[in-house]
Amino acid sequence: MDHTQNRNAISRYVGAHGVAQLLFWSSFYYVLPALTAQIVSETNWPVLHISTTYALAFILWAVCAPLIGFWIDAGHGTLVMRIGASAGIVLLITLSQTTDRTMFTIVVILLGPCMAATLYDPCFAVILQRLKDTAANAVATVTLIAGFATLLIFPLISVLSSMLTWQNIVLSFAGLASIGVFLLPAEADTKPRARQHLTKMRLDKGPMLIALSFGLVMMGHAILLFLLPVALAHTDSDTNIGLLALAILGPAQVGGRIAWKYFGTGFKPQDCAIVMFACLCLPATLLLVFGTTLLAVCAALALQGACYGVHTILRPSLAQHHLQPSQLGRGLGMIAMVGLLLMAIGPVVGGMIWTITGLTGLMVALLAINLTALGLGVVLCRAVLKEAMV
């Protein structure tokens, strides 16, 4: 009976984190890109200005991630997430009252630290600290639940935009985020640690390889997501890649996470990572070999989405083997920082490559990026795993 009660308590704990992540990702991350077209239509603000604002917010997210990790390692995980989410709600409410472009920019950029305090890595850190060796399945469950944000947000915004202004929609999502704050479970087993008791953070070979290999995956994904629609618009392809990206990538991510949850947990995360890195080389290869036919584009996007969904699970699962328990927050934060920075520059790098070499050159570059990630992944799997320290 005690075992059953404990299992049910863990299920409720993981489920609460999953739903909170679903609401936070929808409110702090997806809502603004989903509203971009409506914002431009209602304000006549330049698209470049808005997209640059988002990029700056993501860069600030990356820079703040290690600092957030420090406070999580100090035993303040839930408090940090609650404060970050509450600050994000205040910013969304402020944004809903904004009509000035400069104020819009300031408020959106300030959402960066709130993303760092709420989205995935802080959640993974507190789950890993609490569940330890059994945390991999919990992380998969959280990402599976939160992954439905990619499926729900765009249809929901489409419906709401026909009835509400973009400011009112933002205000509605501030309300959804407030539900997430109340859902966050308490971490009763985590005791605050004095600053002097925190072990010194070192970036050893394992965490560095995870940061670089998984960061390159994020960079490649950003290039494909942002540049493939633009590149195909300048070819003779009849494929509306923008709609395909929205229609295929989201369900594929969820499908990849479901597949890993039910089949991947029986294998070592190192082996799963090699398979994932190898499969990520296929989308660019398909488009190079078969061109931009409808079937090739659909297959490429489905593979990309499924692998990227698994990538979110494997990154913290691998990091757990290379980080001391007292360094999980900082370690995950620094790994996230590298990935987010590479993701932020991905569209810029991809845009330069496409301008010079066209679609073929862009796919060759994407393949090279993923092959490099595969090589680093192979080196990572050969690295000596750290012995877990309690």
NORPE-V375493 format. One record per backbone hydrogen bond with DSSP energy under -0.5 kcal/mol. CO is the residue of the C=O (numbers start at 1). NH is the residue of the N-H. Records with the same first field share a line. If there is no record, write none. Layout:
CO: NH ; NH
//
This chain:
1: 5
2: 6
3: 7
4: 8
5: 9
6: 10
7: 11
8: 12
9: 13
10: 14
11: 15
12: 16
13: 17
14: 18
15: 19
16: 20
17: 21
18: 22
19: 23
20: 24
21: 25
22: 26
23: 27
24: 28 ; 29
25: 29 ; 30
26: 31
29: 33
30: 34
31: 35
32: 35 ; 36
33: 36
35: 39
36: 40
37: 41
38: 42
39: 43
40: 44
46: 50
47: 51
48: 52
49: 53
50: 54
51: 55
52: 56
53: 57
54: 58
55: 59
56: 60
57: 61
58: 62
59: 63
60: 64
61: 65
62: 65 ; 66
64: 68
65: 69
66: 70
67: 71
68: 72
69: 73 ; 330
70: 74
71: 76
72: 75 ; 77
74: 193
76: 80
77: 81
78: 82
79: 83
80: 84
81: 85
82: 86
83: 87
84: 88
85: 89
86: 90
87: 91
88: 92
89: 93
90: 94
91: 95
92: 96
93: 97
94: 97
95: 98
100: 104
101: 105
102: 106
103: 107
104: 108
105: 109
106: 110
107: 111
108: 111
109: 112
110: 114
111: 115
112: 116
113: 117
114: 118
115: 118 ; 119
118: 120
119: 121
120: 124
121: 125
122: 126
123: 127
124: 128
125: 129
126: 130
127: 131
128: 132
131: 134
132: 135
134: 138
135: 139
136: 140
137: 141
138: 142
139: 143
140: 144
141: 145
142: 146
143: 147
145: 148
146: 149
147: 150
148: 152
149: 153
152: 156
153: 157
154: 158
155: 159
156: 160
157: 161
158: 162
159: 162
160: 163 ; 164
165: 169
166: 170
167: 171
168: 172
169: 173
170: 174
171: 175
172: 176
173: 177
174: 178
175: 179
176: 180
177: 181
178: 182
179: 183
180: 184
186: 188
187: 190
189: 191
194: 197
195: 198
202: 204
204: 208
205: 209
206: 210
207: 211
208: 212
209: 213
210: 214
211: 215
212: 216
213: 217
214: 218
215: 219
216: 220
217: 221
218: 222
219: 223
220: 224
221: 225
222: 226
223: 227 ; 228
224: 228
227: 231
228: 232
229: 233
230: 234
231: 234
232: 235
239: 241
240: 244
241: 245
242: 246
243: 247
244: 248 ; 249
245: 249
246: 250
248: 252
249: 253
250: 254
251: 255
252: 256
253: 257
254: 258
255: 259
256: 260
257: 261
258: 262
259: 263 ; 264
260: 264 ; 265
263: 266
264: 267
268: 272
269: 273
270: 274
271: 275
272: 276
273: 277
274: 278
275: 279
276: 280
278: 281
279: 282 ; 283
281: 285
282: 286
283: 287
284: 288
285: 289
286: 290
287: 291
293: 297
294: 298
295: 299
296: 300
297: 301
298: 302
299: 303
300: 304
301: 305
302: 306
303: 307
304: 308
305: 309
306: 310
307: 311
308: 312
309: 313
310: 313 ; 314
311: 315
312: 316
313: 317
314: 318
315: 319
316: 320
317: 321
318: 321 ; 322
319: 322 ; 323
321: 386
324: 327
325: 328
327: 331
328: 332
329: 333
330: 334
331: 335
332: 336
333: 337
334: 338
335: 339
336: 340
337: 341
338: 342
339: 343
340: 344
341: 345
342: 346
343: 347
345: 349
346: 350
347: 351
348: 352
349: 353
350: 354
351: 355
352: 356
353: 357
354: 358
357: 361
358: 362
359: 363
360: 364
361: 365
362: 366
363: 367
364: 368
365: 369
366: 370
367: 371
368: 372
369: 373
370: 374
371: 375
372: 376
373: 377
374: 378
375: 379
376: 380
377: 381
378: 382
379: 382 ; 383
380: 383
388: 390
389: 325
//
